[in-house]
Amino acid sequence: GPVAETFRVIQGAVTEEYVRSTQGVFQFELSGDGGGTWYIDLKNKGGSAGFGKPPVTADVVMSMSSADFVKMFT
């Protein structure tokens, strides 16, 4: 779905430079189609993104609809 595709694109775009400059872990609590808990880790190693809770405690937790999440990142 659109949420999984958005996270796939984000994962592909994560670079060590983004990790060095951002130093944050973001958790998204999404409602609606493709919802659930997702994360973007821009703090550890080479960074990562995906479904489920982040590998470490999130610095920021955002709750929104999956439709709004996709709009925000496209």
Backbone bond lengths (Angstrom), bond angles and torsions (degrees), N, CA, C in turn:
res aa  C-N    CA-C-N  psi(-1)  N-CA   C-N-CA  omega(-1)  CA-C   N-CA-C  phi
1 G - - - 1.447 - - 1.525 111.17 -
2 P 1.312 116.57 179.68 1.466 121.88 -177.50 1.523 113.94 -61.03
3 V 1.333 117.89 -37.05 1.473 119.91 -179.66 1.526 109.78 -67.12
4 A 1.330 116.73 -49.19 1.468 120.22 -179.72 1.527 110.59 -60.81
5 E 1.335 117.08 -40.10 1.466 120.72 179.05 1.526 110.62 -64.67
6 T 1.336 117.73 -40.44 1.469 121.58 178.50 1.530 110.00 -61.39
7 F 1.345 117.07 -44.71 1.467 119.65 178.82 1.523 111.45 -67.04
8 R 1.340 117.99 -33.12 1.470 120.72 177.15 1.526 109.81 -63.13
9 V 1.330 116.44 -42.43 1.466 121.01 178.93 1.527 110.38 -66.52
10 I 1.337 116.69 -42.97 1.473 120.67 178.62 1.529 109.81 -59.96
11 Q 1.332 117.18 -46.88 1.466 121.20 -179.82 1.528 110.27 -57.57
12 G 1.326 116.61 -41.32 1.459 120.65 179.83 1.514 113.55 -68.46
13 A 1.337 116.64 -23.12 1.464 120.85 -177.46 1.526 113.32 -93.09
14 V 1.332 117.66 -12.37 1.464 121.21 -177.94 1.529 109.43 -67.15
15 T 1.331 114.76 129.08 1.461 120.04 176.87 1.525 108.96 -125.74
16 E 1.312 115.93 164.10 1.465 119.29 177.13 1.521 110.98 -62.17
17 E 1.331 117.43 -30.50 1.471 120.86 177.35 1.528 110.73 -64.41
18 Y 1.342 117.78 -43.44 1.470 120.40 176.26 1.520 110.37 -60.30
19 V 1.331 116.53 -40.87 1.462 120.79 -179.71 1.527 109.81 -64.16
20 R 1.342 116.90 -47.04 1.478 120.51 179.91 1.525 111.45 -60.71
21 S 1.331 117.42 -40.71 1.464 119.85 -174.17 1.530 113.25 -83.93
22 T 1.325 118.44 -24.56 1.466 120.69 -175.37 1.517 112.42 -93.05
23 Q 1.332 117.18 -52.55 1.468 122.59 -179.40 1.522 112.50 52.88
24 G 1.335 116.36 51.71 1.461 120.56 178.52 1.520 111.54 -145.86
25 V 1.332 115.00 151.72 1.456 122.13 174.77 1.523 107.15 -117.87
26 F 1.324 115.63 124.86 1.459 122.55 -174.99 1.522 109.78 -114.86
27 Q 1.325 116.29 127.25 1.464 121.97 177.96 1.519 107.17 -112.22
28 F 1.328 116.25 136.18 1.457 122.41 -179.10 1.517 109.20 -118.70
29 E 1.321 116.17 122.82 1.470 122.27 174.37 1.523 105.41 -101.85
30 L 1.335 115.46 102.26 1.461 121.21 -172.76 1.519 111.20 -104.86
31 S 1.332 115.72 136.31 1.462 121.28 175.99 1.526 108.63 -106.22
32 G 1.313 116.51 157.49 1.463 121.09 178.31 1.514 111.91 93.06
33 D 1.333 116.28 -166.34 1.465 122.15 -177.03 1.518 111.27 -57.98
34 G 1.322 116.77 128.99 1.462 121.36 179.34 1.512 112.93 74.36
35 G 1.325 116.52 12.55 1.456 121.16 -176.91 1.519 112.70 -72.62
36 G 1.317 114.70 -169.10 1.453 122.16 -176.54 1.508 109.24 118.52
37 T 1.307 116.37 -164.24 1.456 122.42 179.96 1.528 108.94 -96.42
38 W 1.329 116.11 127.56 1.467 124.00 178.59 1.525 107.16 -132.86
39 Y 1.328 117.70 163.85 1.457 119.84 -179.59 1.521 111.87 -148.37
40 I 1.335 113.70 158.68 1.464 122.70 168.49 1.523 105.87 -130.79
41 D 1.325 116.63 117.96 1.465 122.38 -179.99 1.529 107.97 -102.80
42 L 1.326 115.49 106.02 1.468 121.46 176.65 1.520 109.33 -114.41
43 K 1.345 115.12 41.02 1.459 120.90 -177.74 1.528 112.00 -131.31
44 N 1.313 117.85 -34.29 1.461 122.29 -170.29 1.515 112.56 -111.17
45 K 1.331 115.76 135.26 1.466 123.87 176.40 1.515 110.57 46.49
46 G 1.331 117.56 -127.53 1.466 121.02 -178.26 1.510 113.81 -87.84
47 G 1.340 117.82 4.81 1.449 121.46 -177.84 1.514 111.03 81.98
48 S 1.326 116.42 160.17 1.455 121.35 178.72 1.521 109.38 -161.55
49 A 1.312 115.23 166.22 1.460 121.22 177.52 1.508 107.70 -153.01
50 G 1.337 116.67 148.68 1.447 117.92 177.52 1.504 113.65 166.99
51 F 1.332 114.29 -169.87 1.459 122.41 -177.95 1.521 110.33 -84.15
52 G 1.314 116.06 143.10 1.456 122.02 177.49 1.509 111.03 103.72
53 K 1.317 115.29 -175.46 1.468 120.41 179.29 1.522 109.33 -75.39
54 P 1.336 117.06 149.50 1.465 119.48 178.10 1.525 110.88 -65.61
55 P 1.346 116.67 159.06 1.467 120.37 -178.44 1.529 113.36 -66.18
56 V 1.314 117.68 -18.34 1.468 123.16 176.48 1.527 107.76 -133.60
57 T 1.324 116.72 169.15 1.462 120.72 -179.77 1.528 110.56 -60.03
58 A 1.329 115.59 133.69 1.465 121.12 -179.56 1.523 111.00 -70.64
59 D 1.337 115.50 143.23 1.463 121.49 173.12 1.523 110.34 -81.60
60 V 1.329 116.25 -30.18 1.461 122.90 -178.03 1.519 108.10 -136.67
61 V 1.335 116.94 134.17 1.462 121.87 173.76 1.520 107.44 -120.85
62 M 1.329 116.36 124.55 1.463 121.34 179.47 1.521 109.02 -117.69
63 S 1.324 116.36 136.02 1.459 122.19 176.01 1.514 108.22 -114.26
64 M 1.332 116.44 128.37 1.465 121.24 -179.70 1.519 108.79 -163.10
65 S 1.326 115.49 171.39 1.454 119.25 175.28 1.525 108.89 -75.10
66 S 1.323 115.59 153.81 1.461 119.01 178.36 1.529 110.60 -62.91
67 A 1.333 117.23 -33.92 1.474 120.50 178.32 1.534 110.52 -62.97
68 D 1.334 117.26 -43.98 1.470 120.38 178.61 1.527 111.24 -65.27
69 F 1.344 117.28 -37.72 1.460 120.22 178.06 1.522 110.85 -60.08
70 V 1.332 115.99 -47.89 1.463 120.11 -179.08 1.530 109.88 -62.33
71 K 1.339 117.85 -41.81 1.478 120.69 177.04 1.520 111.42 -60.55
72 M 1.333 116.48 -41.29 1.462 121.18 -177.26 1.527 111.26 -63.19
73 F 1.336 117.98 -35.13 1.460 120.86 -174.78 1.523 113.76 -99.67
74 T 1.347 118.17 1.60 1.474 118.58 178.49 1.504 112.44 -113.09
